Amino acid sequence: MRVVSFKIEEDLLELLEEYARRKNLTKSEIIRRALEKYLREKPDMKPYVGKVMKIYA
């Protein structure tokens, strides 16, 4: 996998960290799942999402 960095507000990061602890998941896994879900729900992205994204569970 490739590494991507981005900026995030402190309060959102705290929510992400708490959720990751409770679900025993990495922050990266949560972000990947959320991004895939977001893109799958966009009608104009449907032809692309299945071709370029793999989610590892």
Secondary structure by P-SEA (a helix, b strand, c coil): cbbbbbbbcaaaaaaaaaaaaaacccaaaaaaaaaaaaaaacccccccccccccccc
